[in-house]
Amino acid sequence: MEPTNNYNNRTTADQLPTQQSFQIRSSPSNATRPVGSRKSSSFVPRLPLMVVMFFFILCLIIFIAWLVIHPLDPAIRLNSLSVSNITVSNPQFAANYDIEFTVNNTNKKVNLFVDQVEVIVNYRKGRLSSKILGQSEFLGKMSEARLKVELGRDAVCSLKDRVFKDISDEWSKKIVNFNVKLSITAGFEIGVLPTKRRLMEFQCMNLPVEFFSTKGTGKLMSGGKDCLVHA
């Protein structure tokens, strides 16, 4: 009796290597995040944009508000001008100038601040003297204020030859025409709106000053003159 061949009796399946199956499972750490955390993370990049848009809209509202209000320019009038202590020596026309202005706020709803005032005395296009005033002036609605300026000989400027010759000729005739210029910073205020500031220039032209003697004081011949805004 032949022995049983166990090797031959194996099935084909027993002869093939055993195949093992693997199953990949997701890690619990990759679980879905809460909905609220997604919203908060997406909100952070939008915050700077929202701030910029807020300030842009606010500035636009302020601009339109001032455009609608349209505050009026202050009215400035030169009341008096006197010139004294004159010394004529090429290239300078040295003198003391005493000037008085009236500044009027013509706005019915807007307050006015006037500061950083520079006063310049000219003869034609030649600067004779100038001074910067440090004080500021507050004018309520429909109010006015007096502004007195004294320009000393320490602020005298040199003149070109042609300008010095012309002013010397007028001085010999005892009548000299001066020009006065004011550069001011005007601030307008109303309610909670931010102050609106403007740099303005006023010109008081052709101011005839008559001198009765070479040692005396010259006075403005006219009774004052309105100063015009220079555009």
C-alpha positions in Angstrom: 0.0 0.0 0.0 1.6 3.3 -1.2 1.8 6.1 1.2 -0.5 8.9 0.7 1.3 11.9 -1.0 0.2 14.8 1.2 2.0 17.2 -1.1 0.0 16.2 -4.1 -3.2 16.2 -2.2 -2.9 20.0 -1.4 -5.2 22.2 -3.2 -4.1 24.9 -5.5 -5.3 27.5 -3.0 -3.1 26.0 -0.4 -0.1 26.3 -2.7 -0.5 30.1 -3.2 0.8 32.5 -0.6 -1.8 33.7 1.8 -3.0 37.3 0.9 -3.6 39.5 3.9 -6.0 42.5 3.7 -5.3 45.8 5.3 -7.9 48.5 6.2 -6.8 52.2 6.6 -8.7 54.0 9.3 -8.8 57.7 9.6 -7.2 59.2 12.7 -9.6 60.7 15.2 -7.4 63.9 15.1 -8.8 64.6 11.6 -12.3 64.9 12.8 -14.5 67.7 11.4 -13.8 71.1 13.1 -16.7 73.0 14.8 -18.6 75.4 12.5 -17.9 78.3 14.8 -14.1 78.1 14.5 -14.3 78.3 10.7 -16.4 81.5 10.9 -14.0 83.2 13.4 -10.9 82.3 11.3 -12.5 83.7 8.1 -13.6 86.9 10.0 -10.1 87.9 11.0 -8.8 88.8 7.5 -11.9 90.8 6.8 -11.5 93.0 9.9 -8.8 95.4 8.4 -10.9 95.8 5.2 -13.9 96.7 7.3 -11.9 99.3 9.3 -10.6 100.9 6.1 -14.1 101.0 4.6 -15.5 102.6 7.8 -13.0 105.4 7.8 -13.5 106.0 4.0 -17.2 106.3 4.5 -16.7 108.6 7.5 -14.4 110.9 5.6 -16.8 111.0 2.7 -19.7 112.0 5.0 -17.5 114.8 6.6 -16.5 116.0 3.1 -20.1 116.1 1.9 -21.2 117.8 5.1 -18.7 120.7 4.8 -19.6 120.9 1.1 -23.2 121.5 2.0 -22.5 123.9 4.8 -20.0 125.9 2.6 -18.6 128.3 5.3 -18.1 131.9 4.1 -14.6 133.5 4.1 -14.0 136.1 6.9 -14.3 139.7 5.9 -11.2 141.8 6.7 -11.1 145.6 6.6 -8.0 147.8 7.1 -9.2 150.6 9.4 -6.1 152.7 9.8 -2.4 152.8 8.7 0.2 155.2 10.1 3.9 155.4 9.2 6.5 157.1 11.4 10.2 157.3 12.2 11.2 157.1 8.5 14.8 156.7 7.3 15.4 156.6 3.5 18.8 155.1 2.8 19.5 153.0 -0.3 18.5 150.1 -0.5 16.1 150.5 2.4 13.0 152.5 3.3 13.0 152.0 7.0 9.9 153.0 9.1 7.5 152.0 11.8 4.0 150.8 10.7 0.9 150.8 13.0 -2.0 149.0 11.4 -5.5 148.2 12.6 -7.8 145.6 11.0 -11.4 144.5 11.6 -11.9 140.8 11.1 -15.6 139.8 10.7 -17.1 136.3 10.8 -20.0 136.5 8.4 -21.2 132.9 9.1 -24.6 132.5 10.9 -23.9 128.9 12.0 -20.1 128.4 11.9 -17.5 129.6 14.4 -14.2 131.0 13.2 -10.6 130.7 14.4 -7.9 133.0 13.0 -4.3 132.1 13.8 -0.9 132.2 12.2 -1.3 135.7 10.8 1.5 137.2 8.7 1.3 140.9 7.9 3.5 142.2 5.0 3.8 145.9 4.0 4.8 146.3 0.3 5.6 149.1 -2.1 4.5 147.7 -5.5 6.3 144.4 -5.6 9.0 145.3 -3.1 8.7 144.1 0.5 9.3 146.9 3.1 8.5 145.1 6.3 6.8 142.0 7.7 5.8 140.3 10.9 4.2 137.0 12.0 1.7 137.2 14.9 1.6 134.2 17.2 -1.7 134.8 18.9 -5.0 133.3 17.7 -8.4 134.9 17.7 -11.8 133.2 18.2 -14.9 134.7 16.5 -18.3 133.4 17.2 -21.1 133.4 14.8 -21.7 136.8 13.2 -19.1 138.5 15.4 -16.0 140.7 14.8 -12.7 141.4 16.4 -10.0 144.1 16.1 -6.5 143.2 15.2 -3.7 145.7 15.8 -0.2 145.2 14.4 3.0 147.1 15.0 5.9 146.5 12.6 9.2 147.9 13.8 12.4 148.8 12.0 14.0 145.5 12.9 11.9 143.9 10.1 13.1 146.2 7.3 13.9 144.6 3.9 16.2 145.7 1.2 14.7 147.0 -2.1 15.8 146.7 -5.7 17.3 149.8 -7.2 14.2 150.6 -9.4 11.7 150.1 -6.5 13.9 152.2 -4.1 14.0 155.1 -6.7 10.2 155.1 -7.2 9.4 155.1 -3.4 12.0 157.9 -2.9 10.3 160.0 -5.5 6.9 159.5 -3.9 8.4 160.2 -0.5 9.7 163.5 -1.7 6.2 164.4 -2.8 4.9 163.5 0.7 2.4 160.9 -0.6 3.3 157.2 -0.8 1.0 154.4 -1.9 1.5 151.2 0.2 0.1 147.7 -0.2 -0.6 145.4 2.8 -1.0 141.7 2.6 -2.3 139.3 5.2 -1.7 135.5 5.2 -3.9 133.7 7.7 -4.9 130.2 8.7 -8.7 130.1 9.2 -10.4 127.3 11.1 -14.1 126.7 10.8 -16.0 124.8 13.5 -19.6 123.6 13.8 -21.1 120.9 16.0 -19.3 117.6 16.2 -17.6 117.9 12.8 -13.8 118.1 12.7 -12.4 121.6 12.2 -11.9 122.6 8.6 -8.7 124.7 8.1 -7.9 126.9 5.1 -4.8 129.0 4.3 -6.0 132.3 3.0 -4.4 135.5 1.6 -6.0 139.0 1.8 -4.6 142.0 -0.1 -5.3 145.7 0.8 -4.1 147.6 -2.3 -3.3 151.2 -3.1 -3.3 152.7 0.4 -2.3 156.4 0.0 -0.4 157.7 3.1 0.1 161.5 3.3 3.1 163.0 5.2 2.9 166.6 6.4 6.7 166.8 7.1 9.8 164.7 6.7 9.8 164.2 10.5 6.1 163.7 11.1 3.9 160.7 10.9 2.0 159.8 7.8 -1.7 158.9 7.9 -3.9 157.0 5.6 -5.8 159.5 3.5 -8.9 157.3 2.9 -11.2 156.2 5.7 -10.1 152.6 5.5 -10.3 149.9 2.8 -11.7 146.4 2.4 -9.1 143.7 1.9 -9.9 141.3 -0.9 -9.2 137.5 -0.9 -6.5 136.6 -3.3 -7.4 133.4 -5.2 
